[in-house]
Amino acid sequence: MDNIYRLLRRAENLGFESPEISQLQERAEAIKNFQITAKQVLERRQPPSIDVVEELLDEGQNFNVDIPQVEELSRVLEQLKWTDKAKLSRNSPMTLKDVKDLIEDGKRLDIPVYNDDLAFFVEQLAAGQTWEKKAQELIGADSVHYAQLQALSDRARSELLPVSAETLAAVDQILHKQREAHRQILDLNERSKHPDLRQRPKYVEVAEVMKKIEELQAKPAGTLDLEKEQKRHEDWMRKGKKLFGKTNAPLHILKSHMDYVLDRNADCFDIEHDKPRVPAEPQSREPSLEVADGEAKQSWENRNFREVFCICRRTEAGMMIECELCHEWYHGKCLKIARGKVKEDDKYTCPICDWRVKIPRDAARPKLEDLIAWRDEIAGLPFQPEEEEVLNDIIATAQRFRDHIAAYCNPVLATASEAETQRFYLRKIEGAEILLAYETNFFRQQVHKWGAVAPEPPPVLESSKSTRKPRPTKLQKMLQQYGVEDPDDLPESVKGKANSLKRKALNAEAAAVVHGTPVAASTSPGANSYGPNGLPFFSRNSSSQPQTPSLIISGNAHLHASHGPGSATSSHGRSGFKTDRMDLDAGLQPSFFAHDHSSGPHLLVGDNASMSLEERLLRGLPIGDDGMDMHSPPIKIRALEILGRTEEGRRQAEEIYGRGVWGGPNSGVRDVNDPLGIGVADGDGDDSMFVDLVNEDEDDDGDRRKVAENSSSFHLDEHDNTASSLLDA
């Protein structure tokens, strides 16, 4: 502007007129008017509008002249825009970074500290930083407090606190997991009460939800109810594990083991392709001379023909050994017979022909009736079990096979001509992974009747246990670790744990004895009267039952290694089969076996034998006649617990144990939960643990080393000692 005014003063001294001078004068006049207007606007008490300032600023910038008022108007315009932005931001969520930038811009524009908007955002920044610190503490805590997190999240949204997006997202993620878990729990609890089983949730779905809840540090509402229902369902699964002899296995093993059982039973219960036939040779051997050439060729020339052997009813594989009596070929692996233990000129008698030869079993075989009863419990479960389908298939396959062989299980119509057929079906039944008790006992009696090998008839089987040796208990492992035999000799640091394990073992023993009483009474053939006529099935005393013999192999047994060199030929000498009948007709009563259309055929035993300890005590029946020791600590504890409920029972207890049984500290009466008398609180006792056989996989090398110890006989000593003691009782 000084330059313009200087030019105008010099123009006054010129002696001529020029249009540029007129234009310069007009421009100077316009700038002067702009300065007056801008000064008036800037000096107003009320801040001008953004539009007025922008209009003036555009006018001043068009002069292309350095005017002081232009710079002032530019600063005022920025302040006005900051104020508008601050007012708009009050009602919208902002992050900590946005608030910090806004405050820094206000300070740069010389917004006074007493400005309402600036003061507001300074307070918001302090509140946001406090919120951020509290949220980080809750997120990083060992135990997350979801109520406080929820309160923080609600405050951040209701008060529009400036918080970092990352922290808010982390809080929302934790709360979302909690809310989603709560929603799923409520849904599962509601669906588990649906009257239709098919509308209830599947157990797999529940297990997945509970696994997610374990990751949360606090359980949502309703979790305890769902856990109770899950435990009830898993108790049903544990019952199934116990039926299949897998008590100590994890829960997920049940389904895979049932699939294995179904696969095994599919071969053993096959009634379409595997039918009674004459003895056959493995494919790698020449047909036996006693089998007609036409029949042998017809079998092997048919490409669809699938010759199966052994109790497993599968094709030839590995080392095969032939029974001297029935001329059936068996897999060495199925019977736990090592290749290096036998010779080609040895003789072998299979467990079908001689009931004393034990069949190695990796797991217990449940009775079909027990499986049906177990399946009937599904309707009351809160969830759909994934084992239901395979369980139905197992039961249907076994029931179809039972119906098929029912015609051969009539003790009145059975004749010696059916001996080979009965032996054939017994072989299939013994190879199955479930127990058909009635059919097994019937065919065993018939095989022994028409061709006795053992001097005594076979005992009645009520159960089929694993033949594997039980795994050492924790207490036994502890004693072995410290090299002592008595728990009292253990170091003081582990004695407490040893006493706890010993207490649990005693409780388990007491429970096992009480639940096992009916079995012990009913598995001794000849000791009781079976059938309604009170006639014994066997004409012998059960106490004379011999121990399981060794598997003696001598003479001309036929061994066969599949496709191996030097395979010995076999001749089925039918004269070697003993057909002399034992005098069992007098003892065989048709009423010994009975058919129940609801649960299948079963054995009839005396009423006392099928009663539990509690039923016998309450009915006043004799207890010690079946060999039970009423003075043993486990049975005494259980008996006193039962008899102590009524006055009549207390008098009965005094007759059994003496008048001082209910007396003072020397009475010998202890809490059921404290059989050792060491003093435990209520609920410390654990009477739900049973000593069950555990199935461990054994490699073939270990089997060979065990078998090679004796070259003249096979000893399958890995039978269930508990079951044997019950049979010998």
C-alpha positions, 0 to 999 in steps of 0.5 A: 500500500505504501508503494501505491500511495507513493506512486499517486503522489508522484503522479500529481507532479506530472503535467499530463493525464494518463489512464493508468493514473486514474486506475491506480487512484480507483484501486487505492480507493477500493483498498481503503474502503476494504480496510475500513470494512474489515476493521469494522468487522474485526472490531465487532463484539459479536464474532462475524459469520464465516460467510462474511469473513470468507467474502471479505477475505476473497475481496482482499486477496483479489487485490494482490496487495499485502494488506494487514487486514487480510492476515487477520481475517484469515486467522479469524476464519480459522478460529471460526471454523475450529469453533464450529468443528468443536461444537459439532464434535461434542455430540459425536464419538471421538478417539483419543487421537482426535481429541488431542489433535483438536486441542492442539489446533485450538492452542495453535489458533490462540483459542483462549483457555477459558473457551467453553469448547476447549475446556470441554475437550480438555476434560474429555481428554482426561476422562478418556485417558482414565478410562483407557487406563482402567480398561487396560488393567481389567483386560490384563488382569488374571481374572476378568471382571465382566461386570466392570468391563460392561460398565466401562463399555456402557460409559464409553458409549453413553458419555461419548468418551474419547477412547482408543479404537483398539482398546474399545475393540478388545473390550467389546470382543471379550464382552461379545464372547461372554454374551454369545456364550450366555446366549448359547447356554440359555438356548442349550438349557431350553432345548435340553428340556424339550420332550422330543429327543430329536429336538434336544441338542447333540452332545458334541454341540454341548461339548464345544460350547463348554470348551469355549466357556473354559477359555472364559475367566468367568462362567455366564449365568446358567452354566452350572445348570448346563454342567449338571446336565452334561455330567448326567449325560457323561455318567451315561457314557461312563456306564457304557465305557464300563460295559465295554471294559473301558472304564479308565479310558477317556470319554471319546474312546467310547464311540471309536470302540463301539465302531470297532465292535460293530465292525467285528460283529459284522463278520462274526454275525454274518448270516448271509455269506458265512454259513455252516460248512465242512472244514476248509483249508487256507488258500495257500494250502492244497485242499484236504484229501477228505474234502471232495475235489469238486467242492474244493474247486467250486469254492476256490474257483469262484472269484466271489467266494470269501473263505473265512476262518478262526473266531474272528471270521476273517480271511487267512492272514499271518500264521495259522494253526489248525485244531486237531479235533474240529480242523478249523484254522485259527489266526495265531494273533487272535489266540495270542500264539507266537510263531516261534512257540509251536512246531509243525508236528505239535497238536493243538485243541481250540477253545471251541472244542475244549472250554478250558482253553481261554480265549484272549480278550482285549476288552470286556464283552457286554451282554446284549440285554445290558446294551438294550437296557443302556439304550433304553436310558437314551430317552431320558438324556438331556442331549442326543448321544453320538453313540446312538446310531452305532449302538442301534446297529450293534443291537440290531446285528446281534438281535438278527443273529440271535433270531437266526440261530434260535432254532438251534438253541432248543435243548429238547430238539438238539441232536448229535447230528447238529454238533458241527453246526452248533460248534460253528455258531459257537465259534462265531459267537465267541469271536463277537465283541458282545456276549450272547450269554444264553446261546454261548452257554447252550452251545458250550454244553452241547459241544461238550455233550456230543464230544467231551474233551474236558473231564468236567462240563463247562461252567455257566458264563454270566459275563465275559471279562478282559484277559489282560492284566490290570494296570498297576494302581497309583498306590502300587506305583508309589510303593514301587517307586520308593521300593517298599511294600507297606504304605506305612514305610513311605516317606512322610511327605507322601503318606497323606496321598497314600492314605487317600489312595488306600481309602479310595481303594477300600471304598471301591472294594466294598462297592465292588463286593456289594454289587458283585454278590449276585454274580458270585452266587450265580456263577457256580454251576451245581451249587444251586438249583436252577430251573423251577423244578429245583433240579441241578443242571450239572451232575457235579459239585462246582467246587470240583471245577479244575483250573484252566489247563495249559494249551497243550500242543503235542503229536500232529498239530497243523500249523500254517504260516500264510504263503510260507515255505515248507508249509505242512499238509493237513489231513482231517482225521475225523477219528480224532474227534471224540464223540463219546457222550457224557451222562448229562441227560439226567441233569439237562433240564429244558427249564434251565433256559428260558426265553423272555421276548422283551429282553431275549433268552436268559439263564434261570437261577435261584431267587437267592442268587440273584438278590443283592446284599441289601435285599437279602439282609432286608428279607432276613435270608441267610447270607454266609451260605454262598461263601460271603464273609460277613465279617470282612471289613468292606461287607461289614461296613455295607451291612451295618449301613443297611441294617442301621436304618431300622430297629429290626435291622439293628437287632439283626446286626447284633445277632450277626456281630454281637451286642456291642456292634452299635456301642462306643469307640471299640465297637468297630463301627466306622463311617462308610466314608472313613473305613480306615478310621483316620477321620475325614469330612463328609463327602470325602469318601469315594465309593464310585471307583471300581477296579476295572481291567484296563486295556493296553495295546501289546506288541507282537514282540512282547507276546513272542517273548512271553510265549517263548518261555515254555516250548512244550505248552501254551499258558494263557495266564492273563485271564481275569483272576476275579472272574476265576475266583468267582467261578471256583467259589 
